[in-house]
Amino acid sequence: MANPFMYLLPVHPMIAKQILDDYKIADGKCLDIGNGYLGLELSKITNLGMFFVDINPDALQG
């Protein structure tokens, strides 16, 4: 099944940057609940330890 939100992927890096700019949290732990795209982008620009949770276990394989 194709991801119906694929068209939103280009905005995730911008949202991650905005979160970092607004909250200035670059170290520690981060829990991403959902598809993981935003968490992946945050992990690229921070030193956060990432934990991913999704209702669909197949979404976390990769």
C-alpha positions as a Markdown table, in Angstrom:
| # | Residue | x | y | z |
|---|---|---|---|---|
| 1 | Met | 0.0 | 0.0 | 0.0 |
| 2 | Ala | 1.4 | 3.4 | -1.0 |
| 3 | Asn | 1.9 | 6.0 | 1.7 |
| 4 | Pro | -0.9 | 8.5 | 1.2 |
| 5 | Phe | 1.2 | 11.2 | 2.8 |
| 6 | Met | 4.3 | 11.0 | 0.6 |
| 7 | Tyr | 3.6 | 14.4 | -0.8 |
| 8 | Leu | 4.4 | 15.8 | 2.7 |
| 9 | Leu | 7.9 | 14.3 | 2.9 |
| 10 | Pro | 9.6 | 17.5 | 1.5 |
| 11 | Val | 8.4 | 19.5 | 4.5 |
| 12 | His | 9.8 | 17.3 | 7.2 |
| 13 | Pro | 13.3 | 18.8 | 7.1 |
| 14 | Met | 11.9 | 22.3 | 7.4 |
| 15 | Ile | 9.6 | 21.2 | 10.4 |
| 16 | Ala | 12.6 | 19.5 | 12.1 |
| 17 | Lys | 14.7 | 22.7 | 11.7 |
| 18 | Gln | 11.8 | 24.8 | 13.1 |
| 19 | Ile | 11.5 | 22.5 | 16.1 |
| 20 | Leu | 15.2 | 22.8 | 16.8 |
| 21 | Asp | 15.2 | 26.6 | 16.4 |
| 22 | Asp | 12.1 | 27.0 | 18.6 |
| 23 | Tyr | 13.0 | 24.7 | 21.4 |
| 24 | Lys | 16.8 | 24.5 | 21.2 |
| 25 | Ile | 16.8 | 20.9 | 22.3 |
| 26 | Ala | 19.6 | 19.1 | 20.5 |
| 27 | Asp | 20.7 | 16.5 | 23.1 |
| 28 | Gly | 18.8 | 13.9 | 25.0 |
| 29 | Lys | 16.1 | 11.5 | 24.0 |
| 30 | Cys | 13.2 | 11.8 | 21.6 |
| 31 | Leu | 10.1 | 9.6 | 21.2 |
| 32 | Asp | 8.6 | 9.6 | 17.7 |
| 33 | Ile | 5.1 | 8.2 | 17.7 |
| 34 | Gly | 3.9 | 7.6 | 14.1 |
| 35 | Asn | 5.5 | 7.1 | 10.8 |
| 36 | Gly | 9.0 | 8.3 | 11.9 |
| 37 | Tyr | 9.7 | 10.7 | 9.1 |
| 38 | Leu | 10.0 | 13.7 | 11.3 |
| 39 | Gly | 12.1 | 11.8 | 13.9 |
| 40 | Leu | 14.5 | 10.8 | 11.1 |
| 41 | Glu | 14.9 | 14.4 | 10.1 |
| 42 | Leu | 15.5 | 15.5 | 13.7 |
| 43 | Ser | 18.1 | 12.8 | 14.1 |
| 44 | Lys | 20.0 | 14.2 | 11.1 |
| 45 | Ile | 20.4 | 17.7 | 12.7 |
| 46 | Thr | 20.6 | 16.8 | 16.5 |
| 47 | Asn | 22.4 | 14.4 | 18.9 |
| 48 | Leu | 19.0 | 13.1 | 20.1 |
| 49 | Gly | 18.7 | 9.4 | 20.9 |
| 50 | Met | 15.7 | 8.4 | 18.9 |
| 51 | Phe | 13.0 | 5.9 | 19.8 |
| 52 | Phe | 10.3 | 5.1 | 17.3 |
| 53 | Val | 6.8 | 3.7 | 17.9 |
| 54 | Asp | 4.1 | 2.8 | 15.4 |
| 55 | Ile | 0.9 | 0.9 | 15.6 |
| 56 | Asn | 2.1 | -1.0 | 12.4 |
| 57 | Pro | 5.2 | -3.0 | 13.2 |
| 58 | Asp | 6.1 | -3.2 | 9.5 |
| 59 | Ala | 6.4 | 0.5 | 9.4 |
| 60 | Leu | 9.5 | 0.3 | 11.7 |
| 61 | Gln | 11.3 | -2.2 | 9.6 |
| 62 | Gly | 14.1 | -0.9 | 7.4 |
